[in-house]
Amino acid sequence: MTDGYEAYTHAHKKGLKGRELEGESFMKAVNLLKNAQEFDGNRRLLLEALDYTRKLWTIVQADMKEPGHHLDDATRSNLLSLSLYVDRTCYEVAKKPHPQKLQGLIDVNYQIACGLLGTG
């Protein structure tokens, strides 16, 4: 069963491009964080979710710092500020889990995903 799921996931990802792929990446962060929230006390799930989220936002930081990026300066600045919030909050939640901070991470990633996917 796992092989079929992995094959579907691989085929699905090959068909995604641009904003859709980015949106799906943020939704994955949302799902991982929600899973960690649901299984409160499972440190492994929490750290995996935080690690994925932190890596995703590190990519955002690098992308926003690229010269000639297509987004306007205000949007880039806002995304960089959000990435700093995510970095700080991931660190804080990893050190001492806090439901409201975890929910904040879920909300930020969900809003970005919705904006990229044109939903919500």
C-alpha positions as CSV (number, residue, x, y, z in Angstrom):
1,M,0.0,0.0,0.0
2,T,2.8,2.4,0.8
3,D,4.4,1.8,-2.6
4,G,1.2,2.9,-4.3
5,Y,0.9,6.0,-2.2
6,E,4.5,6.9,-2.8
7,A,4.1,6.4,-6.6
8,Y,1.0,8.7,-6.5
9,T,2.8,11.3,-4.5
10,H,5.8,11.2,-6.8
11,A,3.5,11.5,-9.9
12,H,1.5,14.3,-8.3
13,K,4.6,16.3,-7.4
14,K,6.0,15.9,-11.0
15,G,2.8,17.6,-12.3
16,L,3.0,20.6,-9.9
17,K,4.8,23.8,-10.8
18,G,5.3,27.3,-9.5
19,R,2.8,28.6,-7.1
20,E,0.9,25.3,-6.9
21,L,4.0,23.5,-5.8
22,E,4.9,26.2,-3.3
23,G,1.3,26.2,-2.0
24,E,1.4,22.4,-1.5
25,S,4.7,22.8,0.4
26,F,3.1,25.2,2.8
27,M,0.1,22.9,3.2
28,K,2.4,20.0,4.0
29,A,3.8,22.2,6.8
30,V,0.3,22.8,8.0
31,N,-0.5,19.1,8.0
32,L,2.7,18.2,9.8
33,L,2.1,20.8,12.5
34,K,-1.5,19.8,12.9
35,N,-0.5,16.2,13.3
36,A,2.0,17.2,16.0
37,Q,-0.7,19.3,17.7
38,E,-3.2,16.4,17.6
39,F,-0.6,14.0,19.1
40,D,0.4,16.4,21.8
41,G,3.4,15.0,23.8
42,N,4.9,13.2,20.8
43,R,8.2,15.0,20.7
44,R,9.4,13.2,17.5
45,L,6.3,14.4,15.5
46,L,6.7,17.9,16.8
47,L,10.4,18.2,16.0
48,E,9.9,16.7,12.5
49,A,7.1,19.3,11.8
50,L,9.2,22.1,13.1
51,D,12.2,21.0,11.1
52,Y,10.2,20.8,7.9
53,T,8.7,24.2,8.6
54,R,12.0,25.8,9.4
55,K,13.6,24.5,6.3
56,L,10.7,25.7,4.1
57,W,11.0,29.2,5.5
58,T,14.8,29.1,5.1
59,I,14.1,28.6,1.4
60,V,11.7,31.6,1.5
61,Q,14.4,33.7,3.1
62,A,17.0,32.8,0.5
63,D,14.5,33.4,-2.3
64,M,13.5,36.8,-1.0
65,K,17.1,37.9,-0.7
66,E,17.8,37.1,-4.4
67,P,18.4,40.3,-6.4
68,G,15.8,40.9,-9.1
69,H,13.1,38.9,-7.4
70,H,9.7,39.5,-9.0
71,L,7.9,40.6,-5.8
72,D,7.7,44.2,-4.8
73,D,9.9,45.4,-1.9
74,A,7.0,45.6,0.6
75,T,5.9,42.0,0.0
76,R,9.5,40.8,0.1
77,S,10.0,42.7,3.4
78,N,6.8,41.2,4.9
79,L,7.8,37.7,3.9
80,L,11.2,38.1,5.4
81,S,9.6,39.4,8.6
82,L,7.3,36.4,8.7
83,S,10.3,34.1,8.1
84,L,12.0,35.5,11.1
85,Y,8.9,35.0,13.2
86,V,8.7,31.4,12.0
87,D,12.4,30.8,12.8
88,R,12.0,32.3,16.3
89,T,8.7,30.5,17.0
90,C,10.0,27.1,15.8
91,Y,13.0,27.5,18.1
92,E,10.8,28.5,21.1
93,V,8.3,25.6,20.5
94,A,11.1,23.1,20.1
95,K,12.5,24.2,23.4
96,K,9.2,24.4,25.3
97,P,6.0,23.3,23.4
98,H,3.3,25.9,23.6
99,P,-0.2,25.3,22.0
100,Q,-0.8,28.9,21.1
101,K,2.6,29.3,19.4
102,L,2.1,26.1,17.5
103,Q,-1.3,27.3,16.4
104,G,0.4,30.6,15.2
105,L,2.7,28.6,13.0
106,I,-0.2,26.6,11.6
107,D,-2.1,29.8,10.9
108,V,0.8,31.6,9.1
109,N,1.6,28.6,6.9
110,Y,-2.1,28.1,6.1
111,Q,-2.6,31.7,5.1
112,I,0.5,31.6,2.8
113,A,-0.7,28.3,1.3
114,C,-4.2,29.7,0.6
115,G,-2.7,32.8,-1.0
116,L,-0.5,30.7,-3.3
117,L,-3.3,28.2,-4.1
118,G,-6.0,30.9,-4.5
119,T,-8.2,29.3,-1.9
120,G,-9.5,30.2,1.6
